[in-house]
């Protein structure tokens, strides 16, 4: 919409009278041009001040690191039935109260919708098995990922002492980076390193834990 020069000047004059600009002691030091520019700046500031506020930030899809550490550090948990996003809750929480975490699917997995894991973030390993122990105590090479794609990773435990290989009950872990190992041909291979945060998931399927699961001590 076009605004005539006369209307603009009238609007400026009204605003100048409203703020008593003619009574400003500095007015004697300002020329007509400076006074006009000052008044126009008021109009511009008013226009921007009336613009729409910024949209609120989008809610987080996954729980924050502080929430995960506070609620599940060194504790067992119950895993929900959602097979796309891990819904974890303490055993005493109602079923509809949980925190969301991504499942660990591996590094550079070319599956639509799967993003590259970030160092420091927390994940749930749910399809994993201990392969062999490393030289250091409570460090294992595991196979972890989805039912279709699994990769080797280093699994370092801080609460659970595994005494046999086998399947791992779902566990909340932190991705801390990559660890290099020498291969037989002299080259190095880097695999993900995962550190245990929670205790293994509480078994809720009735009966004892099947014998093909790894045995552990706390």
N, C-alpha and C positions, 0 to 999 in steps of 0.2 A: 504494500500500500504506500503511495507517495504522500509525503507530508510537505505542505507549502512552507515557504520560508517565513511567511507571516505567522502561521500557527506555531512554528518552532520558536520564534522570538517571543510570542505571547506566553508559551509554556515556560520558557527560560525565565521570563520576567516574573511569573507567578511563583516559581520556585525560589528565585532570588529574594522576593519579598517575604516568603514563608520562613526562610532561614535568617532573615534580617541582615542580608549581606551588605546592604547600604549603610548599616550601623557598624560594620566591622572596622576597627581602627586601621587595619592594613589596607583598606580600600583606597586611601589617599595615596598609597605607594604603588598601586596597580593601575596601569593604563586601561582604556576601554577594551583593547584586544585581550589583555590578560584576564580581565574580569569575565569576558565572554567565554574564553577557554576554560576558566575555572568552573563556570556554570555548566558548560557542556560536559565537563568531566563528572559533575554530579549526576547528570542525566544518564551517562554511560554506566556509572557505578550502580545507579538505581535499577537500570535495565538488567544488568548482570545479577544483581541481588535478587531479582524476582524470577530468575530462571528456575527451571525444575531442578530439585536436588538430585545428587548422584544416586543411582540405584543401590540398594543395600547389597553387601557382599553375598555371594552364593554360599549356601550352607555346605560344610565339609561332608564329603562322602564317607570318609573314614575317621576313626577316633584319633585324637592327638597322641603324641608320644607320652605326654604327661598322664593322660587318662589311662593308657595301656599300662604304664609302669606302676601307677598307683593301685590299679585294680587287679593286676595279674602277675606282678613281679613275685616269683617264688610261690605262686598259688596254682591250684588246679582250676579247671573251668569246664563248662559245658558248651559244646559246639552245636549250633542250630542246624536245621535241615537245608538251608539255602546252599546250593552247590556252586553258585557264582560268586557270592561274597560271604566271607566267614562272619557269622553272627555269634559272638562269644559272650558268655555271661558267667558270673559267679554262681556256684551251686545254690546259694540262698536267694538269688534274684528271681522275680517272676519271669515267666517265659517270654513276655512281651517287652522285657527290659534287657537290652543287650548293647554291646558296642560292635561296630563293623570294622573288619580288617580285610585286606586283600589276602588271597591265597598265594603261597609261593609257587610260581610256575617255572622259574628258571631265568637264565640270561639269554637275551637275543632270541626269544621264542617268537617265531613268525606265525602267530595266531591272531586273527582279527579281534580287536578290542583289548589285547594284552599289551600293557605298557612296560617299558624297561624298569626294573626295580631300582630304587634309589638307596644309596648308602645311608644308614641310620634309621631307615623306616622299619616298621614291624610287619610281620607276615605270619600266616598260619601254615605250617607244613602239615598236610593231611594225607598225602600219598607218598610216603617215604619209608625207607628201610635202611638199617645199618648194614654196611658192606664189610668194612674191616676197620680195626682200630689203627690210629696213628701212633707214633712213638710217644707222644706226650699223653699224660693221664687225661681221661675224659674228653678225648678228641677222636672223632670217627670220620671216615669217608662214608657218605650216605648217597643214596639215589633218591632224588626228590623232584617233584613236579606235578603233572597231571596224570590221569590214567593213560593218556596217549603218549606224552613226551616226558621223559625223566632225564635229569642230568646229575652228574656227580657234584657234590658239594662237601665242604668241611663243616662238621657239626660239633660245636664246642659246648659242653654242658657245664653248668655252674651249680645246679641243685640235684641233678639226677645222675646216678652212677650206673651206667649200663654194664651188665655182666655177660650178656649173650647177644649175638646179632639177631636180626629179624625185623619185622615191621615195627614202625614207631607210631605210638598213639599220637594224634594231632597235638601239636605243641606250638606255642607262640615264640617266634624267634626274631632276632634283629639281624638284618643284612649289614655286615660291617665292612665289606669290600671283597677283593679278590686275593687269593693266595696262590703263589707259583710253586710248581713242583717240576723237578727234572724228569724227562722221559728217557726211555731206553736209547733213543737216537741222539741224546745230548741236548735236545731242545727243551724249552720250558713250556708248560701248560698252566694256565691260570683258571682256577675254579672258584666259585663263590664260597664265602665263609659266613656261616650262620651261627649266632650265639643264642643259646637257650635263655628265654626270659621266664616263661611260666613252667610249672610242673606239667607232666603229661595230662592230657584230657581225662576227666573222670569217666570211667566206663559206665555207660547207662543202658546197655543193650541186654542186660540180664545175664545171670550166670557169671562164670569166671572169664577172664581175658583169654582168648584162644592161644594155644601153644605156639603158633607161628609168629606171635608178637615178641619183641625183645624183652627180656627180663631186666629189671632194674631195681636199684636200692636208693632210698632217699637218705 
